[in-house]
Structure formats: structure tokens, C-alpha cells
Amino acid sequence: MAVTGGQGAGAAVRWLVSAAPDPDGRLRRWESDPRGLVLLPAGRHWDVLVLPGRIAGPTLEVLKRLTSRPGPVLAHFGAVRHGPAAAPRMGFFVPPGVSEWWVATGTHAAGPGAWVVLPYPGRTAGGVRWLVLPDGSGTLTDPALLELAMHEAAALVADEERQ
């Protein structure tokens, strides 16, 4: 499996495409796609929890204070925006199975049977970009830490809205 792009992207790309039924074929498709996007299945190596823009950014900031290395995080800047506080939705990569029990208002979960659009690591494509790149080792966000970060972020957002 040949991997092009930045040297740091190689391990991340190999890890990401390993979730596909045909990793080599998916890699060839990804590298030949002029948009730099690929569809990969969730539920095998990771699930993705998509947080609404209003809470997503503050959650990532809190999460970065709680852990030295969160799992991969995607941002979708092509989302429909409403009002001055609109922000990109963010997808947090968590362990497989989390999507089956995760419940949070406004949050969407991608797990088994779902496919996720991903840009090539280090690139922006179709309004989607990595905020935290996969490290290639399989590091994922601990759902308990993510939940804690979401609660703290919600409190911060509520305080800002009251001012």
C-alpha cells in the first residue's frame, strides 16, 4: 500500500483505510480522487460522535485541557449556519460501540453501518478538515472524558449567553 503526502500522514492514512473491507483499493481511490475525500466505514476501528457547532469548539478546547492527546477530530465547515454563534460541526473519534449507547441532545453518532466522509490527513476537502489528525496508532477519545468536556463546555456557553 503506497502512501503519498506528508511523512506524518502515512501512518494515519494506513490506520484509517484499514477500517475498509478493501484497504488497498480504498487507498488507491482516495489518492486518485481530485477532491481528496474518501468514504470509510465507522464501527470497526472507531465510531464518530458529531457535536453541533455551538458546543463543539468549546468541547474540543476543554478536552485538550483534560488530555495531552485526544483522538482524531474532524470539522465540517460546509454546514448550514444559523445566527452569529454558528460554528462548524465536529466529529470526535471514539472507540467502536460507543455510538450504540451514546445519548446527548443534538449529537449524532456514526457506528456500524454508517460511512464517514474523510479528507486526506493534512488536507481540507469539501469543507471538511482535520482539527486533530489521527496519529496512526489508534488513539481515540475516551467517551467519559468527552462527556465531561461537553458538560463543562455547555456551562461555559450558557455563561457567555447570559452575559
Backbone torsions as a table, in degrees:
resi	resn	phi	psi	omega
1	MET	NA	108.3	179.5
2	ALA	-82.4	136.9	-179.6
3	VAL	-123.2	123.0	177.5
4	THR	-103.3	170.8	178.8
5	GLY	105.4	-164.5	-178.2
6	GLY	-62.9	149.9	-177.6
7	GLN	-59.5	-38.2	179.5
8	GLY	-70.3	-19.5	-178.0
9	ALA	-77.2	-22.8	-174.2
10	GLY	-55.3	-51.4	-179.1
11	ALA	-66.1	-38.4	179.4
12	ALA	-64.6	-43.5	-179.4
13	VAL	-63.9	-45.7	179.6
14	ARG	-60.6	-42.9	179.2
15	TRP	-64.7	-45.5	-179.1
16	LEU	-62.0	-50.0	-176.8
17	VAL	-70.3	-18.6	178.1
18	SER	-64.9	-13.7	176.6
19	ALA	-77.1	-16.4	-177.4
20	ALA	-82.3	152.0	176.4
21	PRO	-61.4	-31.3	179.0
22	ASP	-127.5	81.5	-174.8
23	PRO	-56.2	-43.9	-178.2
24	ASP	-64.5	-43.3	178.2
25	GLY	-64.0	-41.4	179.9
26	ARG	-65.5	-39.3	178.4
27	LEU	-62.8	-46.4	179.0
28	ARG	-58.8	-43.2	179.0
29	ARG	-62.1	-43.9	-178.3
30	TRP	-62.3	-47.8	-177.0
31	GLU	-70.8	-22.7	179.6
32	SER	-94.5	-9.6	179.5
33	ASP	-74.4	118.8	-178.2
34	PRO	-63.0	-20.6	178.5
35	ARG	-83.7	-16.8	-179.6
36	GLY	75.0	26.0	-179.2
37	LEU	-114.5	152.0	175.2
38	VAL	-143.9	149.6	172.4
39	LEU	-96.9	126.0	177.1
40	LEU	-128.2	146.4	-177.7
41	PRO	-77.9	136.2	172.1
42	ALA	-85.5	166.9	173.0
43	GLY	97.6	-14.9	-179.9
44	ARG	-94.8	-60.0	178.9
45	HIS	-102.6	-18.6	-175.3
46	TRP	-163.5	155.6	167.2
47	ASP	-112.4	163.9	178.4
48	VAL	-126.7	128.1	174.5
49	LEU	-104.7	119.2	-177.2
50	VAL	-100.2	118.0	-179.0
51	LEU	-99.6	144.8	177.9
52	PRO	-66.2	152.2	-174.5
53	GLY	-53.4	-39.0	-175.4
54	ARG	-59.9	-35.7	-176.6
55	ILE	-104.3	-19.1	-172.5
56	ALA	-61.9	-52.6	-178.6
57	GLY	-59.4	-50.7	177.6
58	PRO	-60.2	-35.4	178.2
59	THR	-63.1	-44.3	179.0
60	LEU	-61.6	-41.4	179.5
61	GLU	-62.8	-44.1	177.9
62	VAL	-64.8	-44.4	-179.3
63	LEU	-58.5	-39.9	179.1
64	LYS	-64.9	-27.0	175.9
65	ARG	-78.5	-26.6	-176.7
66	LEU	-85.0	-24.2	-177.4
67	THR	-142.6	146.6	-179.5
68	SER	-72.8	-24.0	-177.3
69	ARG	-146.7	94.2	173.3
70	PRO	-71.5	166.2	175.3
71	GLY	-70.9	179.7	-179.1
72	PRO	-58.6	145.2	178.0
73	VAL	-136.8	129.2	176.4
74	LEU	-105.3	150.8	171.5
75	ALA	-124.5	139.7	176.9
76	HIS	-113.5	106.5	-177.0
77	PHE	-89.6	-2.0	179.6
78	GLY	-91.7	8.6	-177.1
79	ALA	-66.4	153.0	174.6
80	VAL	-66.0	132.0	-176.2
81	ARG	-110.0	139.0	179.8
82	HIS	-130.8	120.3	173.8
83	GLY	78.8	171.4	-175.0
84	PRO	-69.1	-23.6	-176.5
85	ALA	-91.8	7.6	-177.9
86	ALA	-62.6	142.4	-178.6
87	ALA	-147.5	166.4	-179.0
88	PRO	-66.5	147.5	170.5
89	ARG	-72.9	153.0	179.5
90	MET	-131.3	139.4	177.4
91	GLY	-107.8	120.8	-179.4
92	PHE	-101.7	124.7	-179.6
93	PHE	-82.2	121.7	-176.6
94	VAL	-125.7	168.8	-179.8
95	PRO	-59.7	149.6	177.2
96	PRO	-58.3	143.5	179.6
97	GLY	99.2	-22.1	-178.5
98	VAL	-61.9	-36.6	-177.7
99	SER	-61.4	-23.0	-177.3
100	GLU	-74.5	-22.8	-178.7
101	TRP	-122.5	-7.1	-175.9
102	TRP	-70.6	129.4	176.5
103	VAL	-135.6	119.6	175.4
104	ALA	-155.5	135.6	-177.9
105	THR	-57.5	129.3	176.3
106	GLY	79.3	-1.8	-178.6
107	THR	-97.6	138.7	176.2
108	HIS	-112.3	142.9	-179.0
109	ALA	-117.5	135.0	174.9
110	ALA	-113.7	118.0	179.7
111	GLY	-135.0	-148.0	-178.7
112	PRO	-52.2	131.6	-179.8
113	GLY	91.8	-10.4	179.1
114	ALA	-99.6	148.6	176.4
115	TRP	-118.2	141.2	-175.5
116	VAL	-118.3	134.7	176.4
117	VAL	-83.4	122.5	-177.8
118	LEU	-125.0	139.3	172.4
119	PRO	-84.1	157.1	175.4
120	TYR	-60.6	134.2	-179.0
121	PRO	-51.5	130.5	-179.9
122	GLY	90.8	-3.2	-179.6
123	ARG	-119.3	159.1	170.9
124	THR	-108.9	134.4	-179.4
125	ALA	-148.1	131.2	176.9
126	GLY	58.0	31.5	-179.3
127	GLY	78.5	8.6	-179.9
128	VAL	-115.0	133.6	176.1
129	ARG	-148.2	159.1	178.8
130	TRP	-82.6	130.1	171.1
131	LEU	-94.8	-35.5	171.8
132	VAL	-128.5	113.8	-179.1
133	LEU	-70.0	146.6	170.6
134	PRO	-61.8	143.0	-179.4
135	ASP	-91.8	-4.9	178.6
136	GLY	88.6	-11.3	-177.4
137	SER	-96.2	-8.7	-177.9
138	GLY	96.6	11.9	177.5
139	THR	-59.8	129.0	179.3
140	LEU	-128.0	163.0	178.0
141	THR	-79.4	131.4	176.2
142	ASP	-68.6	122.6	-177.2
143	PRO	-61.4	-30.6	177.9
144	ALA	-66.8	-41.1	177.1
145	LEU	-67.4	-37.9	178.4
146	LEU	-62.8	-43.5	178.9
147	GLU	-62.4	-44.4	177.8
148	LEU	-60.2	-44.2	179.5
149	ALA	-63.2	-38.8	178.9
150	MET	-63.7	-41.5	179.3
151	HIS	-63.4	-45.1	179.3
152	GLU	-65.1	-41.8	179.2
153	ALA	-63.5	-40.6	178.8
154	ALA	-61.4	-39.8	177.8
155	ALA	-65.5	-41.3	178.3
156	LEU	-63.4	-44.2	179.3
157	VAL	-63.5	-42.3	178.6
158	ALA	-62.3	-41.5	178.0
159	ASP	-62.1	-42.7	-179.8
160	GLU	-64.2	-39.3	-178.2
161	GLU	-70.1	-27.8	178.9
162	ARG	-74.7	-23.4	-176.6
163	GLN	-80.3	NA	NA
